[in-house]
């Protein structure tokens, strides 16, 4: 197993019976990261983003601004 698959799942967004977004938080290459990735049939797709925690906080600010 690689480091990404060992990260704990902290959230999930289910689209349908075969697709979902998994949000994982953990350490990757000695950097604390948040990984947001699409999965299809329980396998990761190429669609996703991995951010260090400071980048994730900035993304959160942008999403709050745009969605409120």
N, C-alpha and C positions, 0 to 999 in steps of 0.2 A: 504494500500500500504506500501511496505517496503522502506527503504532508497535508495536502488539500483534503484528501478523503478522510483523514483522521480528525479534522476540525469538527467541533460540535456544531450541530444545526441550531441556530438561535431563532429562526423564523422560516416560514414557508408561505407561498402564495400559490394556491392550486388554480390552474386555468381550466382543466378538464381531466378526464380519466387518465390521460397519458402525459400531460405536460404540467410542470410546476416550476416555480422559482424557489431555490433554496438560498437562504442567507446563512453564512457560516462565519464564525469569528475564531481566530487563532493566530498562531505564529508561523510565518512562512519565510524561510531564509533569515531567521533571527529578527524579523520585523513583524509587529502586531498588525494584522490585516483583517479587513472585512471583505468577504467574497460573496458576490451576488451573481448567481448563475442559473440559466435555464437548464432543466433536465427533461428529457423525453424518455419514457419507459425506464425510469430510474438510472439513466446514463447521462452524464454531462454533455451538453452541446458546446459549440464554439462561442455561443452568445453568452457573454457575462463580463463582469468587471471585478477586478481585485484592487482595493484601495488600502493604503495605510490608514491608520485611525484619524490622523489629521485631515487627510483628504476626504475621508468618510464624513467627518464633522462638517466640512465645507459643503459637501454634497447635500447633507441634511438641511443646512441653512437655505440652500437654493431651492430644494423641494418644498420646504415650509413656505418660503416666499411665494412660490408659483402656485401652490395648492390651497392657500388660504384665501 
